Amino acid sequence: MEDIDFASLLCSRLCHDLLSPVGALNNGLELLADETDPQMRERCMDLLADSAKATANKLKFFRLAFGSAGGYGAEIDTGEARAALQGLFGEEKRIELGWMVAEPKLPKEAVKLLLNLGMIAGDALVRGGRLDVGAEQGAGGMELVIRAEGPRLILDPNIRAMLADGGALSTVEPRTAAAYMANRLATEGGGSIQISGGNDEHLVVGVLLPA
């Protein structure tokens, strides 16, 4: 039952995040059906194009971050991961992404962990800012680091707690599902997630996965 329950929570999270762009698509189609003015129809088409792109970007991200990433094998091209995270936040021009991952490929689990942590840290930048994502592989293992900086940073205490200790599945909610998944990926990889203390402008999240 645990896997079914967690899958349901992830589905709830996905539906919540996709509701806005899909709703905008529906609104655009309704406006287009009733509009006769050429300029307004052009604006409706722009709205539809933007909403379709946002939906596609979110689905691409969710496939890599939450799904099995079928077709990628045991390792994933880090360029794909960068494009997925850029697509999630980049279109709004609200968050500047700094990508500091030199490896051309990383293990699938490490990429999923990196994306989930990146999404959580990016969501905490409620007024925008900069999100730096780094990964370095050495003899001792792989180190993942996420740094978020902005004028207003809010990390939900429940998400922070879920990242730090995982908690029980019975305590997971749709909004903390990604944090639960990140904790599971880290612990199953032999590591643990470290989070910087409370600060309304900076957040650093790190994971060391042993070799």
N, C-alpha and C positions, 0 to 999 in steps of 0.2 A: 504493500500500500504506500510505502514511503515514496517510491519513484513516481507513482501515479499522482500523489498529493503534490509533490514538488513540480511535476510537469504542469499540473493545473495552475499552480502559482505563477510559473513562468508564462503560461498562456495569458493569464490575467494581466501580467506586466506588459506583454507584447500588445495585447488589445488596447490597453490604456495609451501606450505610446503611439500606436498607429491610428488611433481615433481621430486625432487632429488633422493629419494630412489627408486621410481618406474622406473625412467629413468635408474638407475644403474641396476635394474633387467633386463630391456630390453637389455642393453648393454651386460650384462653377458650372456644372452641367445644367443645373436648374436655371441659372441666370442666362446661360447661352441659349437655352430653348426659348426663352421669352424675349430676348433682346434683338432688336432690329438695327440699332445704330452701329455702323461699322467700327467706330472707335471703341465703343463699349464691348463689342464682340471680340475685338483684338485684346482688350484688357482681360476678358474672360478666358481667352486662349492662353494668355500669359499665366493667369492664375492656375489653370489646369496643368500647364507644363511644369510650373514650380511645385505644385502639389504632387504630381506624378514622380518628379525627381526626388522629392523628400521621402515619399513612400518607398521608392526603390532603394534609396540610400539606407533607410532604417532596416529594410528587409535584408540587405546585404550584410549590414553590421550584425543583426540578430542571428543570421545564419552562421557567421563565424564565432560570435561570442557565446551563443546559447546552444546552437545546433551541433550535430555530429561532424559538420564540415566535410561531408562526403565528397569524394573525388580529389581531396587534397593529400591523401596519404598520411603518414606519420608526422610529416613536417609541413608547415605552411609558409609560403613566401611572405616575408615581412612587408613587402611592398603592398600586398593585398590587405594586410592588417592595417597598415598606415592609411590606405585609401578608404577603408571601412570606417575608421575613426574620424578621418577628415570629413567624410561624407555625413557622419552623424552630427558633427558640430560646425563644420566649416562653412556650410551654405548660409548660415545666419550671420556670418562674419562677426560673431559675438565672442568667439574663443579662438585665440591664435594657438596653433598646434606646433610644438617643437618635437621633432622625431629624432631620437638619438639611439637608434638601433643599427649597429653596423652589420650584424649577421644577416646574410641574404635569406636564410631560413631558420625557423625555430621549431621545436617540438609543438605539436598541436595544443597540448595542455598549457604550455607556457604562453602561447598566443592568446588562448581563451582567457587565461588569467590576466594578461596584460590588457586586453580589451575590456573586460569587466571592471577592472580597477580604473581604467581610463574613463569609462562611462560614468562611474560613481563620482570620481573627482571632478569631471567636467560638469556634471549635474549640480555639484556643490557651488560652482561659480555662478551664482544667481544673477550677477550683474556683468558677467563676462570676465575675460582676463586671459591668462596664458596657461596652457596645459603642456607640460614637458613629459615625454614618455621615453624611458631609457631601458635598455637591456644589455647586459655584458656577460659573456660566457668565459669562464676561466677554469683553471685546474680544480678549484674548490667547488665549482658548481656554477649556477646561473643566478645573477642578481638582477632583479626587476625593480625599477624605481619610477614612481609617478609623482610629479610635483605640480601643484595647482597654486596659482597666485592671481588675486584679483581684488577689486575694491570692496567686495562683499562676498564672503565665503561661508556657507552654512552646510555642515554635514549633520544629517539627522542622527541623534544619539543612538537610535536603534540600529541604524546602518553601521555606525562606528562599532557598536558592541558586537554586531554580527560578524563584521570583518575580523575583529580581534579574537573572539572565542567560538564563533560558529553557532552556539546555542543548539537548541533542539528543533527538529523540523516543525514541531507543534507551535513554535513561537514565530515561525517565518510568515511574513506577509508579502504580497506582491511587490511592495516597495523595497523590501529587504531581500528579495529572492536573489538578485545579482550578487549581493554581499555574501549570502550563504553559499552560493556557488563558488565564489572566489575563495572563500575560506576552505571549502572542501577540496578545491583544486590544489591549493597551497599545502594543506595537511597531507593529502594523498601523495603529493610529490616530495614529502619529507621536510617541508619548510613551514614557516608561519608568517603571518602578516604583521608588520610593525607600522604603527600610525603615529604621526607627530601629535603633540598635545594641542589643546584647543587654541585656535588663533583665527580671528575673523578675516585674515588676509592671505594666510599661507597654509598649505596642507602638503605633507609628504607621506607617501605610502611606499613601503619597501618590502620585498620578499627575497629571501635567499633559498634557492632550490639546490640541494646538494647534488653533486655529480653522481 
